[in-house]
Amino acid sequence: KNILSNHSRTVLLVTHDIEEAIALSNRIIIINGKTNPIFSEIVVAESLRNHNDIFSKDYVILYKKILSLITKE
């Protein structure tokens, strides 16, 4: 996280950890499906990247939205 904040670079992070994706990302791209992939983009508000606030209403809504997108068949 410190490297990202100290250097003006674009970074591609591949993860299966929703909390990590929210904490480190400005945007989350979800790719779901093998034959016909579905791409979803979520913009993460800077206020939600604060890992100390994982029980806020907005954080939980975002987490559930991402979870629903990655569990669709």
N, C-alpha and C positions, 0 to 999 in steps of 0.2 A: 504494500500500500504506500509506503514511503517513497519507493522508486517512482511509482505512478504520479505522486503529487509533486515530486522534485524535478521531473523531466517532462517536457512537452512532447510526448510520443503517443502514437496509437498502438495499443496492445490488443492482441487477440488471445483471449483466455478461454480454453475449453474446459468446462467443468460439469459435473453432475450434481454439484452442491448448490442448492438454491440460495442459502444464506451467503455463501462466498460470492456468488454472482451478484447479488444485491449490494453487498458491501464494497465490491471492487469495480462496479460497472456504471457507466453513464447510460448505456443501452444494452439490452439483453436480446439476443436473437435466438429464438427457439426453432430448431429444425426437428420436425416430427414426421415419421413415416419413412418407409424404405423404398417402396416402388414409386409413389408420387409424393415426394416430401412437401410438407406444409411449413411455410416460414412465417413466424410471428415475431414482431418487434415490440419491445417494451422499453419505454424511456423511464429511467430510474431517477426520481427526484433526489437532489443532493441531501435533503433532510432525512431520507430513508437509508442513506448509506452509513448513518451513524449506528454502529452495531450495538450500542447500548440501549437502543429503543426498539428492540425486536418484538415487544408486546404492544406497541402502539396500534391503533385501529388501522391506519394506512399501511403499515408494514404487513400486518396480517392479511389485509385485503390483497396486497401485491403478491405475497407469498402464495396465497390460495389461487390467485389467477395464474401464476407461473405453474404451480402444481397441476392445475386443471389442463393447461396446454401441453404439458409433457406426458400426461397420462392418457390423452386421447389416442385412440387406435386409428 
